[in-house]
């Protein structure tokens, strides 16, 4: 299989899931952000309850771990999305935000 054909296929493999999952990815990012915010609020409540003696240190640590895991999950989701976005941009040489090509093969400076 020629190298150019392999490149076309890798673009299709990256582009199709990206386009199909764009709405799902956005929804997932919002859900993870919301989960992160809920976990942070739960930790603050647990911390206040610990200070007044209503819960023990074990429950405070559980809330802290949940908060940290939610933050980690959110950051990983952002990393995955933007990594895929820039991989697709690099393969297609197209800027999706500005809706223009990043490379013009017919420009005078390229000849």
Biopython code that builds the backbone (N, CA, C, O; Angstrom):
import numpy as np
from Bio.PDB.StructureBuilder import StructureBuilder

atoms = [
    (1, "UNK", "N", (0.858, -1.183, 0.000)),
    (1, "UNK", "CA", (0.000, 0.000, 0.000)),
    (1, "UNK", "C", (0.900, 1.241, 0.000)),
    (1, "UNK", "O", (1.797, 1.348, 0.836)),
    (2, "UNK", "N", (0.674, 2.165, -0.913)),
    (2, "UNK", "CA", (1.498, 3.370, -0.961)),
    (2, "UNK", "C", (1.386, 4.184, 0.321)),
    (2, "UNK", "O", (0.370, 4.155, 1.015)),
    (3, "UNK", "N", (2.454, 4.906, 0.612)),
    (3, "UNK", "CA", (2.502, 5.715, 1.834)),
    (3, "UNK", "C", (1.385, 6.747, 1.862)),
    (3, "UNK", "O", (0.785, 6.972, 2.913)),
    (4, "UNK", "N", (1.091, 7.381, 0.721)),
    (4, "UNK", "CA", (0.040, 8.399, 0.671)),
    (4, "UNK", "C", (-1.301, 7.781, 1.050)),
    (4, "UNK", "O", (-2.087, 8.398, 1.768)),
    (5, "UNK", "N", (-1.563, 6.585, 0.579)),
    (5, "UNK", "CA", (-2.831, 5.901, 0.877)),
    (5, "UNK", "C", (-2.927, 5.582, 2.373)),
    (5, "UNK", "O", (-4.001, 5.696, 2.963)),
    (6, "UNK", "N", (-1.813, 5.185, 2.982)),
    (6, "UNK", "CA", (-1.813, 4.907, 4.408)),
    (6, "UNK", "C", (-2.118, 6.175, 5.191)),
    (6, "UNK", "O", (-2.845, 6.132, 6.184)),
    (7, "UNK", "N", (-1.567, 7.306, 4.750)),
    (7, "UNK", "CA", (-1.834, 8.576, 5.407)),
    (7, "UNK", "C", (-3.305, 8.943, 5.314)),
    (7, "UNK", "O", (-3.896, 9.412, 6.287)),
    (8, "UNK", "N", (-3.904, 8.728, 4.127)),
    (8, "UNK", "CA", (-5.329, 9.022, 3.964)),
    (8, "UNK", "C", (-6.173, 8.183, 4.903)),
    (8, "UNK", "O", (-7.135, 8.672, 5.494)),
    (9, "UNK", "N", (-5.810, 6.921, 5.038)),
    (9, "UNK", "CA", (-6.575, 6.045, 5.910)),
    (9, "UNK", "C", (-6.424, 6.429, 7.373)),
    (9, "UNK", "O", (-7.383, 6.327, 8.138)),
    (10, "UNK", "N", (-5.232, 6.870, 7.779)),
    (10, "UNK", "CA", (-5.067, 7.274, 9.174)),
    (10, "UNK", "C", (-5.850, 8.547, 9.454)),
    (10, "UNK", "O", (-6.353, 8.732, 10.562)),
    (11, "UNK", "N", (-5.960, 9.425, 8.468)),
    (11, "UNK", "CA", (-6.780, 10.624, 8.643)),
    (11, "UNK", "C", (-8.235, 10.232, 8.825)),
    (11, "UNK", "O", (-8.916, 10.752, 9.708)),
    (12, "UNK", "N", (-8.707, 9.327, 8.002)),
    (12, "UNK", "CA", (-10.106, 8.882, 8.112)),
    (12, "UNK", "C", (-10.347, 8.215, 9.450)),
    (12, "UNK", "O", (-11.375, 8.454, 10.084)),
    (13, "UNK", "N", (-9.411, 7.377, 9.893)),
    (13, "UNK", "CA", (-9.575, 6.699, 11.179)),
    (13, "UNK", "C", (-9.649, 7.703, 12.328)),
    (13, "UNK", "O", (-10.399, 7.496, 13.282)),
    (14, "UNK", "N", (-8.884, 8.779, 12.245)),
    (14, "UNK", "CA", (-8.925, 9.795, 13.296)),
    (14, "UNK", "C", (-10.127, 10.728, 13.149)),
    (14, "UNK", "O", (-10.758, 11.099, 14.139)),
    (15, "UNK", "N", (-10.435, 11.099, 11.923)),
    (15, "UNK", "CA", (-11.451, 12.112, 11.702)),
    (15, "UNK", "C", (-12.854, 11.603, 11.985)),
    (15, "UNK", "O", (-13.640, 12.310, 12.616)),
    (16, "UNK", "N", (-13.189, 10.416, 11.547)),
    (16, "UNK", "CA", (-14.551, 9.911, 11.718)),
    (16, "UNK", "C", (-14.939, 9.812, 13.193)),
    (16, "UNK", "O", (-15.993, 10.330, 13.561)),
    (17, "UNK", "N", (-14.147, 9.177, 14.052)),
    (17, "UNK", "CA", (-14.541, 9.148, 15.463)),
    (17, "UNK", "C", (-14.582, 10.544, 16.075)),
    (17, "UNK", "O", (-15.431, 10.831, 16.919)),
    (18, "UNK", "N", (-13.661, 11.416, 15.648)),
    (18, "UNK", "CA", (-13.642, 12.779, 16.184)),
    (18, "UNK", "C", (-14.943, 13.494, 15.845)),
    (18, "UNK", "O", (-15.551, 14.124, 16.710)),
    (19, "UNK", "N", (-15.365, 13.399, 14.611)),
    (19, "UNK", "CA", (-16.582, 14.088, 14.201)),
    (19, "UNK", "C", (-17.822, 13.459, 14.828)),
    (19, "UNK", "O", (-18.750, 14.163, 15.225)),
    (20, "UNK", "N", (-17.832, 12.133, 14.914)),
    (20, "UNK", "CA", (-18.986, 11.453, 15.492)),
    (20, "UNK", "C", (-19.097, 11.692, 16.987)),
    (20, "UNK", "O", (-20.199, 11.782, 17.529)),
    (21, "UNK", "N", (-17.957, 11.794, 17.650)),
    (21, "UNK", "CA", (-17.952, 11.912, 19.109)),
    (21, "UNK", "C", (-17.827, 13.342, 19.608)),
    (21, "UNK", "O", (-17.679, 13.567, 20.809)),
    (22, "UNK", "N", (-17.884, 14.301, 18.711)),
    (22, "UNK", "CA", (-17.696, 15.690, 19.137)),
    (22, "UNK", "C", (-18.744, 16.108, 20.160)),
    (22, "UNK", "O", (-18.412, 16.700, 21.187)),
    (23, "UNK", "N", (-20.003, 15.803, 19.882)),
    (23, "UNK", "CA", (-21.060, 16.136, 20.835)),
    (23, "UNK", "C", (-20.954, 15.319, 22.102)),
    (23, "UNK", "O", (-21.155, 15.837, 23.201)),
    (24, "UNK", "N", (-20.640, 14.045, 21.955)),
    (24, "UNK", "CA", (-20.493, 13.183, 23.121)),
    (24, "UNK", "C", (-19.300, 13.614, 23.966)),
    (24, "UNK", "O", (-19.363, 13.580, 25.195)),
    (25, "UNK", "N", (-18.228, 14.013, 23.319)),
    (25, "UNK", "CA", (-17.041, 14.464, 24.060)),
    (25, "UNK", "C", (-17.348, 15.739, 24.827)),
    (25, "UNK", "O", (-16.935, 15.895, 25.976)),
    (26, "UNK", "N", (-18.072, 16.649, 24.191)),
    (26, "UNK", "CA", (-18.439, 17.889, 24.870)),
    (26, "UNK", "C", (-19.324, 17.590, 26.075)),
    (26, "UNK", "O", (-19.133, 18.156, 27.151)),
    (27, "UNK", "N", (-20.278, 16.713, 25.889)),
    (27, "UNK", "CA", (-21.172, 16.310, 26.983)),
    (27, "UNK", "C", (-20.371, 15.628, 28.098)),
    (27, "UNK", "O", (-20.603, 15.879, 29.281)),
    (28, "UNK", "N", (-19.439, 14.773, 27.714)),
    (28, "UNK", "CA", (-18.602, 14.088, 28.699)),
    (28, "UNK", "C", (-17.724, 15.041, 29.478)),
    (28, "UNK", "O", (-17.546, 14.881, 30.686)),
    (29, "UNK", "N", (-17.165, 16.043, 28.787)),
    (29, "UNK", "CA", (-16.339, 17.040, 29.478)),
    (29, "UNK", "C", (-17.176, 17.824, 30.481)),
    (29, "UNK", "O", (-16.734, 18.082, 31.600)),
    (30, "UNK", "N", (-18.390, 18.202, 30.075)),
    (30, "UNK", "CA", (-19.251, 18.941, 30.996)),
    (30, "UNK", "C", (-19.622, 18.081, 32.196)),
    (30, "UNK", "O", (-19.669, 18.571, 33.325)),
    (31, "UNK", "N", (-19.885, 16.800, 31.954)),
    (31, "UNK", "CA", (-20.236, 15.897, 33.059)),
    (31, "UNK", "C", (-19.062, 15.730, 34.011)),
    (31, "UNK", "O", (-19.241, 15.724, 35.229)),
    (32, "UNK", "N", (-17.847, 15.593, 33.451)),
    (32, "UNK", "CA", (-16.665, 15.439, 34.312)),
    (32, "UNK", "C", (-16.396, 16.714, 35.106)),
    (32, "UNK", "O", (-16.012, 16.656, 36.274)),
    (33, "UNK", "N", (-16.597, 17.853, 34.474)),
    (33, "UNK", "CA", (-16.408, 19.121, 35.180)),
    (33, "UNK", "C", (-17.415, 19.233, 36.314)),
    (33, "UNK", "O", (-17.074, 19.649, 37.421)),
    (34, "UNK", "N", (-18.648, 18.861, 36.033)),
    (34, "UNK", "CA", (-19.685, 18.907, 37.065)),
    (34, "UNK", "C", (-19.349, 17.927, 38.198)),
    (34, "UNK", "O", (-19.516, 18.251, 39.374)),
    (35, "UNK", "N", (-18.876, 16.734, 37.837)),
    (35, "UNK", "CA", (-18.478, 15.743, 38.838)),
    (35, "UNK", "C", (-17.329, 16.281, 39.685)),
    (35, "UNK", "O", (-17.298, 16.073, 40.898)),
    (36, "UNK", "N", (-16.385, 16.971, 39.048)),
    (36, "UNK", "CA", (-15.258, 17.580, 39.750)),
    (36, "UNK", "C", (-15.761, 18.623, 40.750)),
    (36, "UNK", "O", (-15.287, 18.677, 41.884)),
    (37, "UNK", "N", (-16.705, 19.437, 40.333)),
    (37, "UNK", "CA", (-17.237, 20.477, 41.210)),
    (37, "UNK", "C", (-18.023, 19.876, 42.379)),
    (37, "UNK", "O", (-17.938, 20.365, 43.505)),
    (38, "UNK", "N", (-18.790, 18.815, 42.106)),
    (38, "UNK", "CA", (-19.543, 18.143, 43.171)),
    (38, "UNK", "C", (-18.586, 17.519, 44.183)),
    (38, "UNK", "O", (-18.802, 17.614, 45.391)),
    (39, "UNK", "N", (-17.524, 16.876, 43.681)),
    (39, "UNK", "CA", (-16.545, 16.250, 44.574)),
    (39, "UNK", "C", (-15.842, 17.304, 45.432)),
    (39, "UNK", "O", (-15.577, 17.069, 46.610)),
    (40, "UNK", "N", (-15.543, 18.452, 44.850)),
    (40, "UNK", "CA", (-14.916, 19.531, 45.621)),
    (40, "UNK", "C", (-15.855, 20.023, 46.715)),
    (40, "UNK", "O", (-15.429, 20.236, 47.851)),
    (41, "UNK", "N", (-17.120, 20.204, 46.382)),
    (41, "UNK", "CA", (-18.105, 20.657, 47.377)),
    (41, "UNK", "C", (-18.273, 19.615, 48.486)),
    (41, "UNK", "O", (-18.365, 19.959, 49.664)),
    (42, "UNK", "N", (-18.313, 18.336, 48.093)),
    (42, "UNK", "CA", (-18.422, 17.267, 49.096)),
    (42, "UNK", "C", (-17.227, 17.296, 50.043)),
    (42, "UNK", "O", (-17.382, 17.115, 51.251)),
    (43, "UNK", "N", (-16.035, 17.524, 49.494)),
    (43, "UNK", "CA", (-14.848, 17.576, 50.334)),
    (43, "UNK", "C", (-14.928, 18.744, 51.317)),
    (43, "UNK", "O", (-14.585, 18.596, 52.490)),
    (44, "UNK", "N", (-15.381, 19.900, 50.841)),
    (44, "UNK", "CA", (-15.502, 21.060, 51.734)),
    (44, "UNK", "C", (-16.490, 20.778, 52.874)),
    (44, "UNK", "O", (-16.236, 21.124, 54.028)),
    (45, "UNK", "N", (-17.610, 20.151, 52.537)),
    (45, "UNK", "CA", (-18.602, 19.796, 53.558)),
    (45, "UNK", "C", (-18.001, 18.796, 54.546)),
    (45, "UNK", "O", (-18.163, 18.926, 55.760)),
    (46, "UNK", "N", (-17.305, 17.794, 54.002)),
    (46, "UNK", "CA", (-16.680, 16.788, 54.873)),
    (46, "UNK", "C", (-15.628, 17.410, 55.770)),
    (46, "UNK", "O", (-15.501, 17.044, 56.938)),
    (47, "UNK", "N", (-14.878, 18.344, 55.223)),
    (47, "UNK", "CA", (-13.846, 19.007, 56.011)),
    (47, "UNK", "C", (-14.480, 19.786, 57.171)),
    (47, "UNK", "O", (-13.999, 19.729, 58.303)),
    (48, "UNK", "N", (-15.545, 20.501, 56.879)),
    (48, "UNK", "CA", (-16.244, 21.243, 57.939)),
    (48, "UNK", "C", (-16.843, 20.293, 58.979)),
    (48, "UNK", "O", (-16.799, 20.570, 60.178)),
    (49, "UNK", "N", (-17.402, 19.177, 58.516)),
    (49, "UNK", "CA", (-17.970, 18.201, 59.453)),
    (49, "UNK", "C", (-16.876, 17.558, 60.303)),
    (49, "UNK", "O", (-17.099, 17.254, 61.474)),
    (50, "UNK", "N", (-15.697, 17.352, 59.719)),
    (50, "UNK", "CA", (-14.577, 16.800, 60.485)),
    (50, "UNK", "C", (-14.148, 17.790, 61.577)),
    (50, "UNK", "O", (-13.870, 17.395, 62.709)),
    (51, "UNK", "N", (-14.099, 19.061, 61.227)),
    (51, "UNK", "CA", (-13.658, 20.078, 62.186)),
    (51, "UNK", "C", (-14.592, 20.190, 63.389)),
    (51, "UNK", "O", (-14.155, 20.517, 64.492)),
    (52, "UNK", "N", (-15.878, 19.917, 63.171)),
    (52, "UNK", "CA", (-16.803, 19.993, 64.308)),
    (52, "UNK", "C", (-17.034, 18.627, 64.955)),
    (52, "UNK", "O", (-17.842, 18.505, 65.876)),
    (53, "UNK", "N", (-16.324, 17.596, 64.474)),
    (53, "UNK", "CA", (-16.379, 16.288, 65.106)),
    (53, "UNK", "C", (-17.507, 15.379, 64.659)),
    (53, "UNK", "O", (-17.796, 14.399, 65.345)),
    (54, "UNK", "N", (-18.156, 15.660, 63.544)),
    (54, "UNK", "CA", (-19.276, 14.831, 63.069)),
    (54, "UNK", "C", (-18.818, 13.603, 62.279)),
    (54, "UNK", "O", (-19.540, 12.608, 62.223)),
    (55, "UNK", "N", (-17.637, 13.656, 61.670)),
    (55, "UNK", "CA", (-17.112, 12.492, 60.939)),
    (55, "UNK", "C", (-15.670, 12.252, 61.360)),
    (55, "UNK", "O", (-15.014, 13.129, 61.922)),
    (56, "UNK", "N", (-15.190, 11.041, 61.075)),
    (56, "UNK", "CA", (-13.811, 10.699, 61.429)),
    (56, "UNK", "C", (-12.865, 10.986, 60.262)),
    (56, "UNK", "O", (-13.295, 11.375, 59.176)),
    (57, "UNK", "N", (-11.589, 10.788, 60.504)),
    (57, "UNK", "CA", (-10.559, 11.097, 59.512)),
    (57, "UNK", "C", (-10.671, 10.181, 58.296)),
    (57, "UNK", "O", (-10.310, 10.588, 57.192)),
    (58, "UNK", "N", (-11.160, 8.959, 58.472)),
    (58, "UNK", "CA", (-11.313, 8.027, 57.354)),
    (58, "UNK", "C", (-12.283, 8.584, 56.315)),
    (58, "UNK", "O", (-11.995, 8.562, 55.118)),
    (59, "UNK", "N", (-13.423, 9.079, 56.767)),
    (59, "UNK", "CA", (-14.394, 9.642, 55.831)),
    (59, "UNK", "C", (-13.877, 10.917, 55.177)),
    (59, "UNK", "O", (-14.195, 11.190, 54.020)),
    (60, "UNK", "N", (-13.096, 11.686, 55.892)),
    (60, "UNK", "CA", (-12.488, 12.878, 55.301)),
    (60, "UNK", "C", (-11.493, 12.476, 54.210)),
    (60, "UNK", "O", (-11.438, 13.106, 53.154)),
    (61, "UNK", "N", (-10.713, 11.434, 54.465)),
    (61, "UNK", "CA", (-9.760, 10.945, 53.458)),
    (61, "UNK", "C", (-10.476, 10.387, 52.236)),
    (61, "UNK", "O", (-10.003, 10.570, 51.114)),
    (62, "UNK", "N", (-11.600, 9.713, 52.427)),
    (62, "UNK", "CA", (-12.382, 9.203, 51.293)),
    (62, "UNK", "C", (-12.855, 10.368, 50.423)),
    (62, "UNK", "O", (-12.771, 10.308, 49.197)),
    (63, "UNK", "N", (-13.351, 11.423, 51.061)),
    (63, "UNK", "CA", (-13.796, 12.604, 50.316)),
    (63, "UNK", "C", (-12.630, 13.260, 49.575)),
    (63, "UNK", "O", (-12.790, 13.715, 48.443)),
    (64, "UNK", "N", (-11.474, 13.309, 50.204)),
    (64, "UNK", "CA", (-10.288, 13.879, 49.571)),
    (64, "UNK", "C", (-9.879, 13.053, 48.350)),
    (64, "UNK", "O", (-9.563, 13.615, 47.302)),
    (65, "UNK", "N", (-9.884, 11.724, 48.479)),
    (65, "UNK", "CA", (-9.532, 10.850, 47.356)),
    (65, "UNK", "C", (-10.524, 11.002, 46.210)),
    (65, "UNK", "O", (-10.122, 11.030, 45.047)),
    (66, "UNK", "N", (-11.811, 11.102, 46.523)),
    (66, "UNK", "CA", (-12.815, 11.286, 45.480)),
    (66, "UNK", "C", (-12.617, 12.615, 44.757)),
    (66, "UNK", "O", (-12.758, 12.693, 43.536)),
    (67, "UNK", "N", (-12.293, 13.646, 45.508)),
    (67, "UNK", "CA", (-12.030, 14.960, 44.911)),
    (67, "UNK", "C", (-10.832, 14.883, 43.972)),
    (67, "UNK", "O", (-10.886, 15.387, 42.850)),
    (68, "UNK", "N", (-9.754, 14.254, 44.426)),
    (68, "UNK", "CA", (-8.554, 14.137, 43.608)),
    (68, "UNK", "C", (-8.793, 13.283, 42.367)),
    (68, "UNK", "O", (-8.308, 13.613, 41.285)),
    (69, "UNK", "N", (-9.533, 12.198, 42.515)),
    (69, "UNK", "CA", (-9.838, 11.328, 41.363)),
    (69, "UNK", "C", (-10.713, 12.048, 40.343)),
    (69, "UNK", "O", (-10.520, 11.881, 39.139)),
    (70, "UNK", "N", (-11.670, 12.844, 40.807)),
    (70, "UNK", "CA", (-12.527, 13.599, 39.895)),
    (70, "UNK", "C", (-11.698, 14.624, 39.125)),
    (70, "UNK", "O", (-11.889, 14.794, 37.921)),
    (71, "UNK", "N", (-10.788, 15.302, 39.802)),
    (71, "UNK", "CA", (-9.923, 16.283, 39.140)),
    (71, "UNK", "C", (-9.030, 15.595, 38.113)),
    (71, "UNK", "O", (-8.866, 16.086, 36.996)),
    (72, "UNK", "N", (-8.456, 14.463, 38.494)),
    (72, "UNK", "CA", (-7.583, 13.710, 37.589)),
    (72, "UNK", "C", (-8.350, 13.244, 36.347)),
    (72, "UNK", "O", (-7.840, 13.322, 35.229)),
    (73, "UNK", "N", (-9.565, 12.765, 36.551)),
    (73, "UNK", "CA", (-10.388, 12.304, 35.439)),
    (73, "UNK", "C", (-10.719, 13.443, 34.487)),
    (73, "UNK", "O", (-10.688, 13.264, 33.270)),
    (74, "UNK", "N", (-11.033, 14.601, 35.027)),
    (74, "UNK", "CA", (-11.345, 15.763, 34.202)),
    (74, "UNK", "C", (-10.128, 16.193, 33.376)),
    (74, "UNK", "O", (-10.253, 16.489, 32.187)),
    (75, "UNK", "N", (-8.975, 16.224, 34.000)),
    (75, "UNK", "CA", (-7.756, 16.623, 33.298)),
    (75, "UNK", "C", (-7.405, 15.611, 32.214)),
    (75, "UNK", "O", (-6.976, 15.999, 31.128)),
    (76, "UNK", "N", (-7.582, 14.318, 32.491)),
    (76, "UNK", "CA", (-7.309, 13.293, 31.488)),
    (76, "UNK", "C", (-8.266, 13.410, 30.301)),
    (76, "UNK", "O", (-7.862, 13.203, 29.157)),
    (77, "UNK", "N", (-9.535, 13.741, 30.567)),
    (77, "UNK", "CA", (-10.505, 13.914, 29.489)),
    (77, "UNK", "C", (-10.116, 15.098, 28.608)),
    (77, "UNK", "O", (-10.186, 15.012, 27.382)),
    (78, "UNK", "N", (-9.708, 16.196, 29.228)),
    (78, "UNK", "CA", (-9.261, 17.355, 28.449)),
    (78, "UNK", "C", (-8.019, 17.013, 27.627)),
    (78, "UNK", "O", (-7.921, 17.380, 26.456)),
    (79, "UNK", "N", (-7.092, 16.321, 28.236)),
    (79, "UNK", "CA", (-5.868, 15.924, 27.542)),
    (79, "UNK", "C", (-6.181, 15.032, 26.341)),
    (79, "UNK", "O", (-5.612, 15.223, 25.266)),
    (80, "UNK", "N", (-7.068, 14.073, 26.511)),
    (80, "UNK", "CA", (-7.436, 13.179, 25.414)),
    (80, "UNK", "C", (-8.102, 13.937, 24.275)),
    (80, "UNK", "O", (-7.783, 13.727, 23.105)),
    (81, "UNK", "N", (-9.025, 14.814, 24.626)),
    (81, "UNK", "CA", (-9.741, 15.567, 23.597)),
    (81, "UNK", "C", (-8.795, 16.451, 22.803)),
    (81, "UNK", "O", (-8.792, 16.413, 21.572)),
    (82, "UNK", "N", (-7.982, 17.255, 23.508)),
    (82, "UNK", "CA", (-7.107, 18.176, 22.800)),
    (82, "UNK", "C", (-5.987, 17.452, 22.070)),
    (82, "UNK", "O", (-5.540, 17.911, 21.019)),
    (83, "UNK", "N", (-5.529, 16.333, 22.607)),
    (83, "UNK", "CA", (-4.533, 15.532, 21.888)),
    (83, "UNK", "C", (-5.084, 15.026, 20.567)),
    (83, "UNK", "O", (-4.410, 15.109, 19.540)),
    (84, "UNK", "N", (-6.310, 14.501, 20.583)),
    (84, "UNK", "CA", (-6.947, 14.019, 19.357)),
    (84, "UNK", "C", (-7.206, 15.173, 18.393)),
    (84, "UNK", "O", (-7.034, 15.027, 17.183)),
    (85, "UNK", "N", (-7.615, 16.309, 18.927)),
    (85, "UNK", "CA", (-7.890, 17.479, 18.088)),
    (85, "UNK", "C", (-6.627, 17.915, 17.346)),
    (85, "UNK", "O", (-6.666, 18.144, 16.138)),
    (86, "UNK", "N", (-5.513, 18.029, 18.061)),
    (86, "UNK", "CA", (-4.288, 18.487, 17.409)),
    (86, "UNK", "C", (-3.659, 17.412, 16.526)),
    (86, "UNK", "O", (-2.979, 17.744, 15.555)),
    (87, "UNK", "N", (-3.869, 16.139, 16.837)),
    (87, "UNK", "CA", (-3.434, 15.083, 15.920)),
    (87, "UNK", "C", (-4.184, 15.194, 14.598)),
    (87, "UNK", "O", (-3.592, 15.093, 13.524)),
    (88, "UNK", "N", (-5.486, 15.402, 14.690)),
    (88, "UNK", "CA", (-6.304, 15.547, 13.491)),
    (88, "UNK", "C", (-5.892, 16.792, 12.720)),
    (88, "UNK", "O", (-5.804, 16.765, 11.492)),
    (89, "UNK", "N", (-5.642, 17.868, 13.424)),
    (89, "UNK", "CA", (-5.215, 19.119, 12.787)),
    (89, "UNK", "C", (-3.872, 18.930, 12.082)),
    (89, "UNK", "O", (-3.670, 19.433, 10.976)),
    (90, "UNK", "N", (-2.961, 18.207, 12.721)),
    (90, "UNK", "CA", (-1.643, 17.965, 12.135)),
    (90, "UNK", "C", (-1.753, 17.092, 10.881)),
    (90, "UNK", "O", (-1.074, 17.343, 9.886)),
    (91, "UNK", "N", (-2.594, 16.088, 10.932)),
    (91, "UNK", "CA", (-2.735, 15.197, 9.781)),
    (91, "UNK", "C", (-3.456, 15.853, 8.609)),
    (91, "UNK", "O", (-3.129, 15.592, 7.451)),
    (92, "UNK", "N", (-4.424, 16.694, 8.902)),
    (92, "UNK", "CA", (-5.200, 17.311, 7.826)),
    (92, "UNK", "C", (-4.640, 18.655, 7.386)),
    (92, "UNK", "O", (-5.003, 19.159, 6.323)),
    (93, "UNK", "N", (-3.753, 19.244, 8.195)),
    (93, "UNK", "CA", (-3.226, 20.584, 7.954)),
    (93, "UNK", "C", (-4.371, 21.584, 7.779)),
    (93, "UNK", "O", (-4.351, 22.443, 6.897)),
    (94, "UNK", "N", (-5.363, 21.439, 8.651)),
    (94, "UNK", "CA", (-6.536, 22.312, 8.592)),
    (94, "UNK", "C", (-6.823, 22.845, 9.987)),
    (94, "UNK", "O", (-6.839, 22.095, 10.963)),
    (95, "UNK", "N", (-7.053, 24.166, 10.067)),
    (95, "UNK", "CA", (-7.394, 24.810, 11.331)),
    (95, "UNK", "C", (-8.916, 24.845, 11.441)),
    (95, "UNK", "O", (-9.576, 25.626, 10.755)),
    (96, "UNK", "N", (-9.466, 24.001, 12.298)),
    (96, "UNK", "CA", (-10.917, 23.877, 12.409)),
    (96, "UNK", "C", (-11.541, 25.101, 13.086)),
    (96, "UNK", "O", (-12.693, 25.432, 12.805)),
    (97, "UNK", "N", (-10.818, 25.765, 13.953)),
    (97, "UNK", "CA", (-11.351, 26.941, 14.633)),
    (97, "UNK", "C", (-11.510, 28.111, 13.658)),
    (97, "UNK", "O", (-12.541, 28.782, 13.647)),
    (98, "UNK", "N", (-10.476, 28.349, 12.839)),
    (98, "UNK", "CA", (-10.514, 29.452, 11.871)),
    (98, "UNK", "C", (-11.076, 29.021, 10.516)),
    (98, "UNK", "O", (-11.308, 29.852, 9.638)),
    (99, "UNK", "N", (-11.289, 27.726, 10.356)),
    (99, "UNK", "CA", (-11.829, 27.153, 9.113)),
    (99, "UNK", "C", (-10.980, 27.534, 7.897)),
    (99, "UNK", "O", (-11.471, 28.059, 6.898)),
    (100, "UNK", "N", (-9.687, 27.245, 8.029)),
    (100, "UNK", "CA", (-8.779, 27.508, 6.917)),
    (100, "UNK", "C", (-7.651, 26.488, 6.925)),
    (100, "UNK", "O", (-7.350, 25.872, 7.947)),
    (101, "UNK", "N", (-7.040, 26.328, 5.766)),
    (101, "UNK", "CA", (-5.917, 25.410, 5.649)),
    (101, "UNK", "C", (-4.668, 26.025, 6.266)),
    (101, "UNK", "O", (-4.449, 27.233, 6.169)),
    (102, "UNK", "N", (-3.856, 25.193, 6.897)),
    (102, "UNK", "CA", (-2.616, 25.654, 7.510)),
    (102, "UNK", "C", (-1.468, 25.706, 6.498)),
    (102, "UNK", "O", (-0.428, 26.312, 6.756)),
    (103, "UNK", "N", (-1.670, 25.068, 5.354)),
    (103, "UNK", "CA", (-0.622, 24.970, 4.357)),
    (103, "UNK", "C", (-1.247, 25.148, 2.983)),
    (103, "UNK", "O", (-2.230, 24.489, 2.645)),
    (104, "UNK", "N", (-0.675, 26.034, 2.208)),
    (104, "UNK", "CA", (-1.156, 26.260, 0.846)),
    (104, "UNK", "C", (-0.074, 25.801, -0.126)),
    (104, "UNK", "O", (0.939, 26.482, -0.286)),
    (105, "UNK", "N", (-0.273, 24.666, -0.772)),
    (105, "UNK", "CA", (0.774, 24.147, -1.664)),
    (105, "UNK", "C", (0.981, 25.020, -2.892)),
    (105, "UNK", "O", (1.988, 24.863, -3.581)),
    (106, "UNK", "N", (0.069, 25.930, -3.187)),
    (106, "UNK", "CA", (0.167, 26.758, -4.376)),
    (106, "UNK", "C", (0.728, 28.152, -4.084)),
    (106, "UNK", "O", (0.843, 28.982, -4.986)),
    (107, "UNK", "N", (1.070, 28.400, -2.835)),
    (107, "UNK", "CA", (1.638, 29.693, -2.478)),
    (107, "UNK", "C", (3.025, 29.841, -3.106)),
    (107, "UNK", "O", (3.736, 28.851, -3.277)),
    (108, "UNK", "N", (3.410, 31.068, -3.448)),
    (108, "UNK", "CA", (4.688, 31.323, -4.124)),
    (108, "UNK", "C", (5.889, 30.934, -3.268)),
    (108, "UNK", "O", (6.907, 30.491, -3.799)),
    (109, "UNK", "N", (5.781, 31.095, -1.936)),
    (109, "UNK", "CA", (6.910, 30.789, -1.060)),
    (109, "UNK", "C", (7.216, 29.297, -1.004)),
    (109, "UNK", "O", (8.314, 28.919, -0.595)),
    (110, "UNK", "N", (6.283, 28.441, -1.400)),
    (110, "UNK", "CA", (6.486, 26.992, -1.358)),
    (110, "UNK", "C", (7.044, 26.455, -2.668)),
    (110, "UNK", "O", (7.301, 25.256, -2.776)),
    (111, "UNK", "N", (7.234, 27.299, -3.650)),
    (111, "UNK", "CA", (7.702, 26.822, -4.965)),
    (111, "UNK", "C", (9.156, 27.126, -5.185)),
    (111, "UNK", "O", (9.703, 26.793, -6.236)),
]
sb = StructureBuilder()
sb.init_structure("model")
sb.init_model(0)
sb.init_chain("A")
sb.init_seg("    ")
for serial, (resi, resn, name, xyz) in enumerate(atoms, 1):
    if name == "N":
        sb.init_residue(resn, " ", resi, " ")
    sb.init_atom(name, np.array(xyz, "f"), 0.0, 1.0, " ", f" {name:<3s}", serial, name[0])
structure = sb.get_structure()
